[in-house]
Structures are given as C-alpha cells and as structure tokens.
Amino acid sequence: MRQIVLDTETTGLEWKKGNRVVEIGCVELLERRPSGNNFHRYMKPDCDFEAGAAEVTGLSLDFLADKPGFDEIVDEFLAYVDGAELIIHNASFDMGFLENEMRLLGRGRLSERVTVTDTLAMARERFPGQRNSLDALCKRLGVDNSHRQLHGGLLDAQILADVYIALTSGQEEIGFGQPEVEGAHASGVVQTFDSAVLLPRPLVVATASELEAHEARLAKLRKKGGHAWWDGARAPEPEST
C-alpha cells in the first residue's frame, strides 16, 4: 500500500464554524522512502481567516485570491490519494476539514477511499504523559526542523515523514525492509548467500584435556541413560582388513 504523509492548513481551528482548507501538502513514501511524487496545492477559501490563523501559516487572502477552489483540485487530489494509507498528525483535525470539503461538494467520504494512521495517537502511546506536538517529537527523535518558521502544508508533511519513520523504526533499519528487486516484489524475494564469497571458516581442534572432559561427560550420560546421543552421531570406525 502506498503511504502518503499529509498535512493541511486552514483558515481556523474548526470546520463547523465555517473555516476552510487553504493548503494541502502530501509526501509519498514507497518502501518507507520519499519517492519525490509530492502533491501541493493552495486554495482560495470563501471566508476570512480567524484571528491568528494567517500569522501561523504566513498566508493571506491576497495571496490566495488567484488560487483555485477545492472544487477545482478535488479530482486531482482524489486521484493522488485513492487507495493509499494517509499518515497524519492529529488526523481528526485534517480529516474533519477534508471530509467537510468533500461533503460541501457532494463527493462522498474521503475515508471510504483511504486508510488513516494518526501519528499523534502513536506518539501518545509511545510517550505517554509527554508533549507530542510535531515540534516536540522533532526534538525528541532528532529530526531537524530548524527551517520550520511557519506552518506550511508541504513543509510540515516533509517533517512529519521523517518523524513517522523515526517513530516506526525497527525491522527496516536492520535489513528486513529491502527495496524492491526488479521483476519481483520485495516481500517475495529470498536473498541467498554466495558461498564463493564467504571467508574460510577457522579450523578448531579440541585439546587433549577437552577430549578427556568430553569422554568423562559421555560416560556419565551412558551410566544414567544406557547410552549417549553422541554415540550414534559418531562416524563408524573403519573395518580392519
């Protein structure tokens, strides 16, 4: 399944109060690596910004005046995310706004086209009782966000992609998450070792004292159980001629 890290910027905190989406930023991950196939659009809202919202995003109605409305980019957006796993920080916020945009256009539910993973819920489970904002997670997980002066859809999605990979690091980082091999899916590929490139194994020879201790141990096993498994594993003695 394709993974798409998504972030939105809005005119305010609640869609129920008439606020709208003004920016969508998406970063596609393939095999947990950014593919470069990103999606980024600004949109013109039909409402003003709430107090403080414009300052947080750095956006303004003047800047957005010549941008398309959500109705003009919805088909492109749905084609991009269709069937993907959306990775969102505080997913109820972004999904609430996007579902509202879909509802206003009579386009059904976005949640019927995608699955959603909430990194805020993941972080709260991993770091209970701690601050789990995107900035706090960057600091805790060693993700560089020094270039984040304002909230921005694409920038925050790029940062969240790094945070998500850090949050879910594990098997992929020790060799299980290999990229696809041409002509076959990675999950169906079994890597084999080339014996020709293996280093020669060291020859280990038991000392006389080690052999003596081994025989003493076998004698105890024979006395206790009548025989020792090692007796059957020994190579047969050559017949005398």
N, C-alpha and C positions, 0 to 999 in steps of 0.2 A: 504493500500500500504506500502511495505517495504521502509524504508528510509535508505540510505547509505551515510554517510559523506565521501567524497573522496578528496584526495589531491595527486598531482603528484610532482615529482622533475624531472628536465630536464637538458640537457647539456647547455642550453642557453635560451634566452628570446623569440626567435621567431622560430616557426617551419618552416616558409617559408625560413629561411636561412639554413635549413638542420639540425637543432637541433632535438634531440630525447628524448623520455621519458626514464628515468633510474630508476624510483621508483614509485610505486603505493601503496598508503595506504588507506584502507577503514575500516570504523567502522559502523556496522549495528545497527540501532535503531529500536526496537519494542516497541510500545506504549511509544515512547519518552525516552526509556531507553536502554543503551547499552546491546546487547544480548550476547556479547562475541564472536560472529561469525564474526571475522575480516578477512580481506584479505590484505596480504602484500607481495609484490614481488619486488626484484631488477632485473634490466635488463641490459644486455650488449648492448651498442649503437655501431653503426658503424661510429662514428665520435668522435672528441675530444671535451672536454669542452671548452666553451668560457671563456675568462679571467674573473676570479672572481666567476664563477659558482661553481667550485669544492670547493672553500673555503666556500661558503654559505651553501652547503649541507654536506660537510665533506666527499664526495665520490670521488673516483679516478678511472681511467681506470684500474689500477692494481686490485683494489678491485672487480670491475665489470667483470673482464676478464673471470671468470668461471661461470658467471651467464647466464641464458637463455636469448634469444632474445624475443622481444614482440611476434613474431610469435609462440614461444613455449608456451606462457602462455595465449594467446588470448582466446582460448576456455574456459579455466578455469575462466578467468576474465569475459567473457560474460555470462557464466552460473551463476556466482555470482551476477551480477548486473541486469540481464534480468528482465524487468518489474518493476524495483524499481524507487523511486524518489531519484535522486542524489542531495546531498546538498554540494555545492562547493563555496568556497570564491574566487571571481573573476572568475566565471565559464567560461567566454570566453577564458581565458588563458588555463585552463586544458582541456576543451572540444576541443579547437583548436588543441592541441597536440594529444589528443586521437583520434580525427577524422582523423588526418593525419596518425597516425599509422594504423588505420583501412583501410584508402584509399590505403596505400602502399601495404597492403596485399590483396586488392580487397575484403574486407569483409563487404562492405556496410557502413551504417552510424550508429554510436552509438546512436544518438539522436532518431532514429526510434525504439529503444529498451527500452528507459528510458525517464523519465521526469527530468527536471533540475530546481533546486531552487538556486538562487545566493544570498548568504548571504551578499556579498558586496553591491548589489543593495538594499537589505533590510536595511542594516545599513545606507546607504546614505539617504534613505527615513526617517528613524527614527532620524538620527543625521546629518541633512544637514549642510554643511559647516565645518564639523569636520573631523579629520583624522580617517579613518575607516579601517586601516590595522588590521590584526589579533592581533598583539601585542597591538595596541591602544584599540581595543574592549575588550581584556582581562582586561586591566587596568580599563576601564570604567565600565565593567559589573561585575568586581570582580572575574574573572576566573584566577586561579593560572596557570601561565606559566613560573614559575621560573626555571623549568627544561628544558626549551627550549633554549639551547645554539646554536644549529644549526637547519637549516630547515631539516625536515625529513617527508616523506610521512605519515607514520603511526602516529607519534607523533603529527604532525600538524592536522591530521584528528581527533585524540582524543581531542585535544584542541578545534578544531572547533565544535565538537559535543557539548561541554559544552557551547561554545559561542552561538550556534544556539538555544539551549534550553533556555538560558538566554534571547536571543532576542525575542523568541516567547512565553515566559512565560505568563500565563494568566489563562484560564479556567482549564487547567490541574492541576495548583497549588492550586485551590480552590475546588477540588474534582470532577470535571467533567471527568477527564482523568483517570478512574479507569482501572486496569489491567483486562485482560480477565478472565471471570469466566469459570471454566471447563465445557465443553459441550455446551457453548453458547458464541456468540460474545458479547463483552462488550457493543457495541452500541445497542444491542437488549435486554439488561438486565435492568429491572426497579427494583431498590432497594426499599424494603418496610421496614417500621418501625415495630418493635415488640412492641406492646402495653404493653406487660408484663414487659418490662424493662424500661418503661418510668417512670420518677419520678411523684408522685402525684401532681396535679395542686393545687395551693393555692386557698382557698375559699375567694372570695372578696364579702363583704357585703356593700351595699350603706348605708351611714349615713342618718339621718333624714333630714338634710339640703340639701343633694344631691337629695333625693327623692322629696323634695319640689321644688327645682330648676327644676328638670325634669318635674314635673307636670305643672309648670308655662310655660315651653317651649312648651309642648304639647298643652296647652290652646291657645297659640299664633298661633300655626300651625292650630288648628281647626277653629279659628276665620278667618284666612286668606284663608284656602282651604276647609273648611267644615268638614274636618276630618284629622286625622294624621295617617300615615302608621303604627305607633306603636300600634294604637288601634286594627288593625287586627292581629298583631303579638302576642298580649297578650293571655294567656291561658284563656279559658272560665271560668267564675265564676261558682262554683258548684251550682246546683239547690237546693233550700230549700226543705226540706221534711216536 
